[in-house]
Structures are given as C-alpha cells and as structure tokens.
Amino acid sequence: MFFCSCGIDNYIYLYPVTLLLHSANTDDELNNFISFRTRDETNQAENSAYFKGFVLYYRIYNNSSTRSSDVSSINNYNEDYPATAYNYLITTKSYRKLTAENRRGLDPLIPAASNNRDVVIRLTYYDDATPIELSVGSTSYGKALRADSLGLPSILFEFDEINDSDDDVSYNTRWDDENEKKWYVQFYVMAYGYDESYKSLYSEVFNLGYITIKDDT
C-alpha cells in the first residue's frame, strides 16, 4: 500500500495514526473528550524528508444516524481506496480543517516531532482542572477552533455558535431528541507532508470518533 500526490511516479507512504487512547463518553462530561497518539517516530524513520506532521478534520451533525451513515461511508472508502480517502473526506463529505487558538494560520496543526505524543481534544467544560483545550504532549494549543465560511479559524465549538446553515454542519430536520438537542462533532486525523514539488501528501484517514456538545441553557 502506498500514498502519493497526483502526477508523480515516486510513491511515498505516510504512516497513519493507529492508536486511539480515549473515546468520548457522551453520558459523562468528565470523559467527554478524545485522545490519540501521534505516529511521529515511524514516519520520521521512514520518510523524514516528506513527513511534516498531522492534520485533523471535523464535521458537525445534529442527527446521530446521519453521522453514523457518513462515518460508515468514509471508513469503507478508506478501506477500499486508502490512497484517495483524504480527498473523499474533504471534497465529497465536506469535512473542514481543525485548528486552535495558538496555531492560527499555521499548517499542519500538529507539526512533526522526533517522538510520539499524546493528543487530547476537549470541547466542553467540566471544571477548571480540565480546561477546554487541544493539547499535544505537554503543550497547550488553546481552544480548538472551527473554520468560518471563508475557511478562517475563528469560531468556537459552542452550542449557540453552531447554526444549521454553517458550512461545517450536516443538518437534519429531525434532531435525535427535540427536548435535549445535541451536536455531534466527528473527527478524523491524517499524517501530512509534501514532496519535492510541494504537492500535498496524506496518509489514510483514522477515525477518532465524536464529541457531544449539549444545550446547557
């Protein structure tokens, strides 16, 4: 299996994330976060000239069946066509690039390092000891940010800031529960790099699951 950018004959394989450390628990706000381990060490050993780090993509849903259907389609496509799964995720399923307060305008979101690191994504408040933030190892990137209609990182993942017409939202007229409305933020991560011609390279996609945002008003 290999990965390449279009138009070149030199195939470059970037190793995807494979270890999910923590799946979000929607019934327990303390555990309503995602954590995974990067795969820097293998990528540095095999493709240090091309490997640049990791990018995360997300999409917001208000209906769990719609989310599950999209995830199933993406995961199946990734199994069948791993070399172009990133394009399916971004172009066909309209996933948007995640960024963070302390990484505005910087790409990739998680730059390459010599060692693997544990990444934690928390979008909802529990207490002051567990802040809303995206952290990589011991480094805080600040709060995770959505992209606005121009693709600029400026919007927080807050219930009242998410609208059904937003570019990063797949809206279904039927909420799961009209009396307890929730948004589901689905995430994927990919290793990222570029070749000698600066054409982008992506690994296969890795499903990180979703974080639930409730209406607490």
Buried (B, 14 or more C-beta within 10 A) or exposed (E): EEBBBEEEEEEBBBBBBEEBEBBBEBEEBEBBBBBBBBBBEBBBEEBEEBBBBBBBBBBBBBBBEBBBEBBEBBBEBBEEEBBBBBEBBBEEBBBBBBBBBBBEEBEBBBBBBEEBBBBBBBBBEBEEEBEBBBBBBEEBBBBBBBBBEEEEBEBBBBBEEBEEEBBBBBBBEEBBEEEEEBBBBBBBBBBBBBBEEEBBBBBBBBBBBBBBBBEEE
